[in-house]
């Protein structure tokens, strides 16, 4: 899971958090860091819990267990980006009409 100049695969999301701290995340094919297509979902467990506090060493060791694709998380990701795109479109349309209305 890596990206080069924003292209590759990346894990996004954190859903179904359990009392033990594990959670579900989905690996995505990304284009300019934007998720395009889901590849695989994982249950992620923190292996060690080391660390001294703020701005100091903290463990980055995790165990990833493959699970079937988490459809709810995929839907939420697509819905989020659709909402952002719609909001941007509405903003641009309003700006266009304001430009025409006030004749800048």
N, C-alpha and C positions, 0 to 999 in steps of 0.2 A: 504494500500500500504506500504509494508515493506519487508525488506530482513533480513534473518538470515544467517550469514556467506556466503553471496553472493547468496542465494537462496530465491526466493519469487517473489514479483512483485515490479516494479519500473516505474516511469514516465520518459520517455525520449523524447527529441525533443522540438523544438520551431519553429512553422511554421505558416504562415498566420497571422502575427502580425498586429493588427488593430490600428488605430490612438488612441484609448482609452487605449492602452497598453495590451489588451487581446490577447491571442494567443492560438493555438491548440497544444496539446501534446498527446502522446499515452502511455497508460499503457501497460507494457510488462511483461510476465513471464520471469524471468531471471535465468540463471545458471552461477554461478561464475561471477556475475554482467554483463554478456553478454546477450543482448536481444535475446530470442529464439522465442517467439510467441506473437503476439499482442493480447491484450484482449479487450481494449476499448479506444476510443479517447475521449478527453475532451476539451472543451473551457474553458480556465483558465482566471479568472478575479481577479485582485488584489483588495481586499476589502478595505484595509486602506493603506494610504501612509504616515506612520510615519517614523521617523528616524532623527538622529542628524548628520550623516556624517560617515566618515571613522572610522572603528573599534568601532562603537557605535551601539546602539539599532536601529534595522530596522524591520519593520513589516514583518511577515511571514504568514499573513492571506490571504488566497486565496479562491475564490469560484470556484468549478469545476462543469461544466454543461456537462452532457453526450451528446455526438453527435455520429453519425454513424462513423465507423472506417474510418480514413483518409488514403485512399489507397496510395496517393502520399508520405506521410510521411513513411509509412510502406515500400514502394519500395525503398525510399532513404536510410533507415536504412539497409535493406538487401544488397543494392548495395554497401554501405560504407564498411560493413563487408566483402563482397566478394572481394572488391578491396584490402582491407588490407590483407586478406588471400592470394590472388594472388601475391601481392607484397612480402609477406614473403616467399612464395613458390619459386618465381623467385630468391630472394636473397639467399635462401638455395641451390638452384641448381647451381647458379654462384659460391658460396663458395665451393661447392663440386668439381666442375670442376677445380677451381683454386688450390685446395688442390692436386688434381690428377696431374695437369699440372706442378706445382712447386715441387712436390714430397717431401712434408714436412715430 
